[in-house]
Amino acid sequence: MPSAMKEIDLHGLNRYQAQIKIEAALKHVYGLYRIRLIHGYHHGDSLQKFIEENYSHDPRILRLERVSPGVSDLVLRELL
């Protein structure tokens, strides 16, 4: 059975590259309830800020959750 959560490792990517990976995942959300974005935090918070700025109010996303300093989840729907 496929997982209902997809993980995307964004380490080493710039904002544009990260956006391409995130948008590709958002196009294939069938069966997913969340997308876990591993952005890291040791080399700054640029990707974390980018994710918050661009996806916290996105209508495709129910909410944005901070799992840890280096991980954020895009919650697409509640898991029943």
PDB file as gemmi writes it, atoms N, CA and C in Angstrom:
CRYST1    1.000    1.000    1.000  90.00  90.00  90.00 P 1                      
ATOM      1  N   MET A   1       0.846  -1.186   0.000  1.00  0.00           N  
ATOM      2  CA  MET A   1       0.000   0.000   0.000  1.00  0.00           C  
ATOM      3  C   MET A   1       0.888   1.244   0.000  1.00  0.00           C  
ATOM      4  N   PRO A   2       0.664   2.175  -0.920  1.00  0.00           N  
ATOM      5  CA  PRO A   2       1.491   3.378  -0.949  1.00  0.00           C  
ATOM      6  C   PRO A   2       1.240   4.263   0.271  1.00  0.00           C  
ATOM      7  N   SER A   3       2.274   4.995   0.648  1.00  0.00           N  
ATOM      8  CA  SER A   3       2.166   5.898   1.788  1.00  0.00           C  
ATOM      9  C   SER A   3       1.271   7.067   1.443  1.00  0.00           C  
ATOM     10  N   ALA A   4       0.564   7.573   2.445  1.00  0.00           N  
ATOM     11  CA  ALA A   4      -0.307   8.729   2.242  1.00  0.00           C  
ATOM     12  C   ALA A   4       0.454  10.022   2.457  1.00  0.00           C  
ATOM     13  N   MET A   5       1.767   9.898   2.716  1.00  0.00           N  
ATOM     14  CA  MET A   5       2.607  11.080   2.880  1.00  0.00           C  
ATOM     15  C   MET A   5       3.805  10.950   1.950  1.00  0.00           C  
ATOM     16  N   LYS A   6       4.133  12.035   1.280  1.00  0.00           N  
ATOM     17  CA  LYS A   6       5.289  12.062   0.388  1.00  0.00           C  
ATOM     18  C   LYS A   6       6.347  12.955   1.021  1.00  0.00           C  
ATOM     19  N   GLU A   7       7.599  12.510   1.005  1.00  0.00           N  
ATOM     20  CA  GLU A   7       8.709  13.321   1.507  1.00  0.00           C  
ATOM     21  C   GLU A   7       9.519  13.853   0.339  1.00  0.00           C  
ATOM     22  N   ILE A   8       9.880  15.130   0.447  1.00  0.00           N  
ATOM     23  CA  ILE A   8      10.717  15.759  -0.570  1.00  0.00           C  
ATOM     24  C   ILE A   8      11.908  16.390   0.135  1.00  0.00           C  
ATOM     25  N   ASP A   9      13.093  15.975  -0.254  1.00  0.00           N  
ATOM     26  CA  ASP A   9      14.320  16.523   0.314  1.00  0.00           C  
ATOM     27  C   ASP A   9      14.748  17.724  -0.527  1.00  0.00           C  
ATOM     28  N   LEU A  10      14.778  18.897   0.093  1.00  0.00           N  
ATOM     29  CA  LEU A  10      15.108  20.133  -0.613  1.00  0.00           C  
ATOM     30  C   LEU A  10      16.519  20.635  -0.300  1.00  0.00           C  
ATOM     31  N   HIS A  11      17.294  19.842   0.430  1.00  0.00           N  
ATOM     32  CA  HIS A  11      18.660  20.250   0.779  1.00  0.00           C  
ATOM     33  C   HIS A  11      19.458  20.590  -0.485  1.00  0.00           C  
ATOM     34  N   GLY A  12      20.169  21.687  -0.437  1.00  0.00           N  
ATOM     35  CA  GLY A  12      21.047  22.082  -1.538  1.00  0.00           C  
ATOM     36  C   GLY A  12      20.360  22.744  -2.707  1.00  0.00           C  
ATOM     37  N   LEU A  13      19.040  22.896  -2.644  1.00  0.00           N  
ATOM     38  CA  LEU A  13      18.317  23.523  -3.754  1.00  0.00           C  
ATOM     39  C   LEU A  13      18.136  25.007  -3.492  1.00  0.00           C  
ATOM     40  N   ASN A  14      18.052  25.781  -4.566  1.00  0.00           N  
ATOM     41  CA  ASN A  14      17.689  27.190  -4.400  1.00  0.00           C  
ATOM     42  C   ASN A  14      16.162  27.284  -4.423  1.00  0.00           C  
ATOM     43  N   ARG A  15      15.641  28.473  -4.250  1.00  0.00           N  
ATOM     44  CA  ARG A  15      14.184  28.651  -4.168  1.00  0.00           C  
ATOM     45  C   ARG A  15      13.470  28.183  -5.437  1.00  0.00           C  
ATOM     46  N   TYR A  16      14.028  28.502  -6.582  1.00  0.00           N  
ATOM     47  CA  TYR A  16      13.412  28.121  -7.847  1.00  0.00           C  
ATOM     48  C   TYR A  16      13.363  26.603  -7.998  1.00  0.00           C  
ATOM     49  N   GLN A  17      14.464  25.936  -7.704  1.00  0.00           N  
ATOM     50  CA  GLN A  17      14.516  24.480  -7.809  1.00  0.00           C  
ATOM     51  C   GLN A  17      13.549  23.830  -6.813  1.00  0.00           C  
ATOM     52  N   ALA A  18      13.486  24.380  -5.604  1.00  0.00           N  
ATOM     53  CA  ALA A  18      12.564  23.857  -4.594  1.00  0.00           C  
ATOM     54  C   ALA A  18      11.122  24.023  -5.054  1.00  0.00           C  
ATOM     55  N   GLN A  19      10.811  25.169  -5.629  1.00  0.00           N  
ATOM     56  CA  GLN A  19       9.451  25.417  -6.096  1.00  0.00           C  
ATOM     57  C   GLN A  19       9.054  24.414  -7.187  1.00  0.00           C  
ATOM     58  N   ILE A  20       9.964  24.100  -8.083  1.00  0.00           N  
ATOM     59  CA  ILE A  20       9.667  23.130  -9.135  1.00  0.00           C  
ATOM     60  C   ILE A  20       9.335  21.769  -8.527  1.00  0.00           C  
ATOM     61  N   LYS A  21      10.118  21.331  -7.542  1.00  0.00           N  
ATOM     62  CA  LYS A  21       9.865  20.034  -6.887  1.00  0.00           C  
ATOM     63  C   LYS A  21       8.535  20.038  -6.127  1.00  0.00           C  
ATOM     64  N   ILE A  22       8.251  21.127  -5.431  1.00  0.00           N  
ATOM     65  CA  ILE A  22       7.005  21.216  -4.667  1.00  0.00           C  
ATOM     66  C   ILE A  22       5.802  21.233  -5.599  1.00  0.00           C  
ATOM     67  N   GLU A  23       5.868  22.038  -6.639  1.00  0.00           N  
ATOM     68  CA  GLU A  23       4.752  22.128  -7.585  1.00  0.00           C  
ATOM     69  C   GLU A  23       4.514  20.795  -8.293  1.00  0.00           C  
ATOM     70  N   ALA A  24       5.574  20.078  -8.619  1.00  0.00           N  
ATOM     71  CA  ALA A  24       5.419  18.757  -9.243  1.00  0.00           C  
ATOM     72  C   ALA A  24       4.692  17.809  -8.292  1.00  0.00           C  
ATOM     73  N   ALA A  25       5.040  17.862  -7.017  1.00  0.00           N  
ATOM     74  CA  ALA A  25       4.371  17.011  -6.026  1.00  0.00           C  
ATOM     75  C   ALA A  25       2.903  17.404  -5.881  1.00  0.00           C  
ATOM     76  N   LEU A  26       2.613  18.692  -5.934  1.00  0.00           N  
ATOM     77  CA  LEU A  26       1.233  19.152  -5.785  1.00  0.00           C  
ATOM     78  C   LEU A  26       0.362  18.771  -6.984  1.00  0.00           C  
ATOM     79  N   LYS A  27       0.968  18.456  -8.103  1.00  0.00           N  
ATOM     80  CA  LYS A  27       0.209  18.015  -9.268  1.00  0.00           C  
ATOM     81  C   LYS A  27      -0.173  16.539  -9.168  1.00  0.00           C  
ATOM     82  N   HIS A  28       0.471  15.813  -8.283  1.00  0.00           N  
ATOM     83  CA  HIS A  28       0.245  14.368  -8.151  1.00  0.00           C  
ATOM     84  C   HIS A  28      -0.108  14.035  -6.705  1.00  0.00           C  
ATOM     85  N   VAL A  29      -1.204  14.575  -6.224  1.00  0.00           N  
ATOM     86  CA  VAL A  29      -1.567  14.424  -4.818  1.00  0.00           C  
ATOM     87  C   VAL A  29      -2.603  13.336  -4.564  1.00  0.00           C  
ATOM     88  N   TYR A  30      -3.009  12.606  -5.583  1.00  0.00           N  
ATOM     89  CA  TYR A  30      -4.023  11.574  -5.377  1.00  0.00           C  
ATOM     90  C   TYR A  30      -3.568  10.603  -4.288  1.00  0.00           C  
ATOM     91  N   GLY A  31      -4.381  10.453  -3.272  1.00  0.00           N  
ATOM     92  CA  GLY A  31      -4.081   9.545  -2.187  1.00  0.00           C  
ATOM     93  C   GLY A  31      -3.195  10.128  -1.095  1.00  0.00           C  
ATOM     94  N   LEU A  32      -2.678  11.329  -1.301  1.00  0.00           N  
ATOM     95  CA  LEU A  32      -1.811  11.948  -0.300  1.00  0.00           C  
ATOM     96  C   LEU A  32      -2.616  12.807   0.658  1.00  0.00           C  
ATOM     97  N   TYR A  33      -2.208  12.836   1.900  1.00  0.00           N  
ATOM     98  CA  TYR A  33      -2.821  13.759   2.840  1.00  0.00           C  
ATOM     99  C   TYR A  33      -1.820  14.827   3.289  1.00  0.00           C  
ATOM    100  N   ARG A  34      -0.531  14.567   3.068  1.00  0.00           N  
ATOM    101  CA  ARG A  34       0.458  15.602   3.375  1.00  0.00           C  
ATOM    102  C   ARG A  34       1.729  15.376   2.589  1.00  0.00           C  
ATOM    103  N   ILE A  35       2.445  16.490   2.372  1.00  0.00           N  
ATOM    104  CA  ILE A  35       3.746  16.464   1.724  1.00  0.00           C  
ATOM    105  C   ILE A  35       4.750  17.013   2.728  1.00  0.00           C  
ATOM    106  N   ARG A  36       5.715  16.200   3.085  1.00  0.00           N  
ATOM    107  CA  ARG A  36       6.749  16.603   4.049  1.00  0.00           C  
ATOM    108  C   ARG A  36       7.926  17.191   3.284  1.00  0.00           C  
ATOM    109  N   LEU A  37       8.256  18.443   3.612  1.00  0.00           N  
ATOM    110  CA  LEU A  37       9.349  19.158   2.967  1.00  0.00           C  
ATOM    111  C   LEU A  37      10.528  19.227   3.930  1.00  0.00           C  
ATOM    112  N   ILE A  38      11.620  18.588   3.564  1.00  0.00           N  
ATOM    113  CA  ILE A  38      12.819  18.579   4.388  1.00  0.00           C  
ATOM    114  C   ILE A  38      13.736  19.663   3.831  1.00  0.00           C  
ATOM    115  N   HIS A  39      13.740  20.820   4.494  1.00  0.00           N  
ATOM    116  CA  HIS A  39      14.475  21.974   3.981  1.00  0.00           C  
ATOM    117  C   HIS A  39      15.738  22.258   4.764  1.00  0.00           C  
ATOM    118  N   GLY A  40      15.890  21.668   5.925  1.00  0.00           N  
ATOM    119  CA  GLY A  40      17.090  21.896   6.729  1.00  0.00           C  
ATOM    120  C   GLY A  40      17.068  23.263   7.389  1.00  0.00           C  
ATOM    121  N   TYR A  41      18.058  23.493   8.251  1.00  0.00           N  
ATOM    122  CA  TYR A  41      18.145  24.790   8.916  1.00  0.00           C  
ATOM    123  C   TYR A  41      19.570  25.181   9.283  1.00  0.00           C  
ATOM    124  N   HIS A  42      20.525  24.308   9.085  1.00  0.00           N  
ATOM    125  CA  HIS A  42      21.900  24.613   9.471  1.00  0.00           C  
ATOM    126  C   HIS A  42      22.546  25.686   8.600  1.00  0.00           C  
ATOM    127  N   HIS A  43      22.080  25.830   7.377  1.00  0.00           N  
ATOM    128  CA  HIS A  43      22.670  26.808   6.459  1.00  0.00           C  
ATOM    129  C   HIS A  43      21.726  27.971   6.196  1.00  0.00           C  
ATOM    130  N   GLY A  44      20.915  28.311   7.171  1.00  0.00           N  
ATOM    131  CA  GLY A  44      19.986  29.426   7.029  1.00  0.00           C  
ATOM    132  C   GLY A  44      18.556  28.951   6.873  1.00  0.00           C  
ATOM    133  N   ASP A  45      17.647  29.920   6.847  1.00  0.00           N  
ATOM    134  CA  ASP A  45      16.228  29.584   6.775  1.00  0.00           C  
ATOM    135  C   ASP A  45      15.574  30.097   5.505  1.00  0.00           C  
ATOM    136  N   SER A  46      16.350  30.265   4.462  1.00  0.00           N  
ATOM    137  CA  SER A  46      15.827  30.793   3.209  1.00  0.00           C  
ATOM    138  C   SER A  46      14.695  29.933   2.642  1.00  0.00           C  
ATOM    139  N   LEU A  47      14.891  28.621   2.596  1.00  0.00           N  
ATOM    140  CA  LEU A  47      13.840  27.752   2.054  1.00  0.00           C  
ATOM    141  C   LEU A  47      12.626  27.695   2.967  1.00  0.00           C  
ATOM    142  N   GLN A  48      12.857  27.706   4.251  1.00  0.00           N  
ATOM    143  CA  GLN A  48      11.732  27.701   5.185  1.00  0.00           C  
ATOM    144  C   GLN A  48      10.876  28.953   4.995  1.00  0.00           C  
ATOM    145  N   LYS A  49      11.505  30.097   4.897  1.00  0.00           N  
ATOM    146  CA  LYS A  49      10.761  31.345   4.663  1.00  0.00           C  
ATOM    147  C   LYS A  49      10.036  31.309   3.328  1.00  0.00           C  
ATOM    148  N   PHE A  50      10.700  30.780   2.303  1.00  0.00           N  
ATOM    149  CA  PHE A  50      10.088  30.669   0.987  1.00  0.00           C  
ATOM    150  C   PHE A  50       8.819  29.819   1.054  1.00  0.00           C  
ATOM    151  N   ILE A  51       8.904  28.685   1.746  1.00  0.00           N  
ATOM    152  CA  ILE A  51       7.752  27.794   1.877  1.00  0.00           C  
ATOM    153  C   ILE A  51       6.612  28.499   2.612  1.00  0.00           C  
ATOM    154  N   GLU A  52       6.926  29.170   3.712  1.00  0.00           N  
ATOM    155  CA  GLU A  52       5.899  29.883   4.469  1.00  0.00           C  
ATOM    156  C   GLU A  52       5.260  30.989   3.641  1.00  0.00           C  
ATOM    157  N   GLU A  53       6.063  31.750   2.915  1.00  0.00           N  
ATOM    158  CA  GLU A  53       5.548  32.860   2.108  1.00  0.00           C  
ATOM    159  C   GLU A  53       4.668  32.378   0.964  1.00  0.00           C  
ATOM    160  N   ASN A  54       5.035  31.273   0.341  1.00  0.00           N  
ATOM    161  CA  ASN A  54       4.353  30.845  -0.874  1.00  0.00           C  
ATOM    162  C   ASN A  54       3.283  29.783  -0.686  1.00  0.00           C  
ATOM    163  N   TYR A  55       3.297  29.075   0.420  1.00  0.00           N  
ATOM    164  CA  TYR A  55       2.358  27.971   0.560  1.00  0.00           C  
ATOM    165  C   TYR A  55       1.447  28.042   1.783  1.00  0.00           C  
ATOM    166  N   SER A  56       1.678  28.968   2.696  1.00  0.00           N  
ATOM    167  CA  SER A  56       0.821  29.034   3.885  1.00  0.00           C  
ATOM    168  C   SER A  56      -0.599  29.501   3.555  1.00  0.00           C  
ATOM    169  N   HIS A  57      -0.790  30.226   2.468  1.00  0.00           N  
ATOM    170  CA  HIS A  57      -2.120  30.705   2.080  1.00  0.00           C  
ATOM    171  C   HIS A  57      -2.568  30.137   0.735  1.00  0.00           C  
ATOM    172  N   ASP A  58      -1.899  29.098   0.279  1.00  0.00           N  
ATOM    173  CA  ASP A  58      -2.235  28.464  -1.000  1.00  0.00           C  
ATOM    174  C   ASP A  58      -3.559  27.712  -0.837  1.00  0.00           C  
ATOM    175  N   PRO A  59      -4.530  27.923  -1.719  1.00  0.00           N  
ATOM    176  CA  PRO A  59      -5.835  27.267  -1.574  1.00  0.00           C  
ATOM    177  C   PRO A  59      -5.780  25.747  -1.716  1.00  0.00           C  
ATOM    178  N   ARG A  60      -4.716  25.204  -2.267  1.00  0.00           N  
ATOM    179  CA  ARG A  60      -4.586  23.750  -2.402  1.00  0.00           C  
ATOM    180  C   ARG A  60      -4.166  23.086  -1.093  1.00  0.00           C  
ATOM    181  N   ILE A  61      -3.757  23.905  -0.129  1.00  0.00           N  
ATOM    182  CA  ILE A  61      -3.192  23.397   1.112  1.00  0.00           C  
ATOM    183  C   ILE A  61      -4.081  23.764   2.279  1.00  0.00           C  
ATOM    184  N   LEU A  62      -4.444  22.779   3.074  1.00  0.00           N  
ATOM    185  CA  LEU A  62      -5.289  22.998   4.240  1.00  0.00           C  
ATOM    186  C   LEU A  62      -4.555  23.829   5.285  1.00  0.00           C  
ATOM    187  N   ARG A  63      -3.311  23.428   5.581  1.00  0.00           N  
ATOM    188  CA  ARG A  63      -2.486  24.198   6.510  1.00  0.00           C  
ATOM    189  C   ARG A  63      -1.019  23.794   6.357  1.00  0.00           C  
ATOM    190  N   LEU A  64      -0.168  24.640   6.873  1.00  0.00           N  
ATOM    191  CA  LEU A  64       1.269  24.396   6.894  1.00  0.00           C  
ATOM    192  C   LEU A  64       1.654  24.105   8.336  1.00  0.00           C  
ATOM    193  N   GLU A  65       2.345  22.980   8.557  1.00  0.00           N  
ATOM    194  CA  GLU A  65       2.771  22.611   9.908  1.00  0.00           C  
ATOM    195  C   GLU A  65       4.292  22.543   9.966  1.00  0.00           C  
ATOM    196  N   ARG A  66       4.839  23.100  11.013  1.00  0.00           N  
ATOM    197  CA  ARG A  66       6.273  23.005  11.257  1.00  0.00           C  
ATOM    198  C   ARG A  66       6.501  21.784  12.131  1.00  0.00           C  
ATOM    199  N   VAL A  67       7.148  20.776  11.590  1.00  0.00           N  
ATOM    200  CA  VAL A  67       7.380  19.529  12.297  1.00  0.00           C  
ATOM    201  C   VAL A  67       8.606  19.657  13.193  1.00  0.00           C  
ATOM    202  N   SER A  68       9.640  20.301  12.685  1.00  0.00           N  
ATOM    203  CA  SER A  68      10.883  20.547  13.415  1.00  0.00           C  
ATOM    204  C   SER A  68      11.542  21.756  12.759  1.00  0.00           C  
ATOM    205  N   PRO A  69      12.671  22.230  13.286  1.00  0.00           N  
ATOM    206  CA  PRO A  69      13.308  23.397  12.662  1.00  0.00           C  
ATOM    207  C   PRO A  69      13.665  23.195  11.183  1.00  0.00           C  
ATOM    208  N   GLY A  70      13.892  21.951  10.766  1.00  0.00           N  
ATOM    209  CA  GLY A  70      14.288  21.706   9.379  1.00  0.00           C  
ATOM    210  C   GLY A  70      13.266  20.989   8.534  1.00  0.00           C  
ATOM    211  N   VAL A  71      12.041  20.844   9.057  1.00  0.00           N  
ATOM    212  CA  VAL A  71      11.008  20.098   8.333  1.00  0.00           C  
ATOM    213  C   VAL A  71       9.663  20.804   8.463  1.00  0.00           C  
ATOM    214  N   SER A  72       8.990  20.950   7.317  1.00  0.00           N  
ATOM    215  CA  SER A  72       7.638  21.511   7.293  1.00  0.00           C  
ATOM    216  C   SER A  72       6.734  20.569   6.518  1.00  0.00           C  
ATOM    217  N   ASP A  73       5.477  20.472   6.933  1.00  0.00           N  
ATOM    218  CA  ASP A  73       4.493  19.655   6.235  1.00  0.00           C  
ATOM    219  C   ASP A  73       3.436  20.533   5.597  1.00  0.00           C  
ATOM    220  N   LEU A  74       3.121  20.214   4.348  1.00  0.00           N  
ATOM    221  CA  LEU A  74       1.977  20.810   3.679  1.00  0.00           C  
ATOM    222  C   LEU A  74       0.835  19.825   3.881  1.00  0.00           C  
ATOM    223  N   VAL A  75      -0.140  20.184   4.700  1.00  0.00           N  
ATOM    224  CA  VAL A  75      -1.276  19.304   4.966  1.00  0.00           C  
ATOM    225  C   VAL A  75      -2.329  19.577   3.898  1.00  0.00           C  
ATOM    226  N   LEU A  76      -2.644  18.556   3.133  1.00  0.00           N  
ATOM    227  CA  LEU A  76      -3.575  18.688   2.022  1.00  0.00           C  
ATOM    228  C   LEU A  76      -5.006  18.364   2.432  1.00  0.00           C  
ATOM    229  N   ARG A  77      -5.159  17.427   3.358  1.00  0.00           N  
ATOM    230  CA  ARG A  77      -6.470  17.045   3.896  1.00  0.00           C  
ATOM    231  C   ARG A  77      -6.237  16.279   5.183  1.00  0.00           C  
ATOM    232  N   GLU A  78      -7.274  16.180   5.973  1.00  0.00           N  
ATOM    233  CA  GLU A  78      -7.171  15.456   7.234  1.00  0.00           C  
ATOM    234  C   GLU A  78      -7.161  13.958   6.954  1.00  0.00           C  
ATOM    235  N   LEU A  79      -6.368  13.246   7.693  1.00  0.00           N  
ATOM    236  CA  LEU A  79      -6.328  11.796   7.593  1.00  0.00           C  
ATOM    237  C   LEU A  79      -7.426  11.234   8.487  1.00  0.00           C  
ATOM    238  N   LEU A  80      -8.321  10.486   7.893  1.00  0.00           N  
ATOM    239  CA  LEU A  80      -9.446   9.940   8.662  1.00  0.00           C  
ATOM    240  C   LEU A  80      -9.136   8.558   9.150  1.00  0.00           C  
TER     241      LEU A  80                                                      
END                                                                             
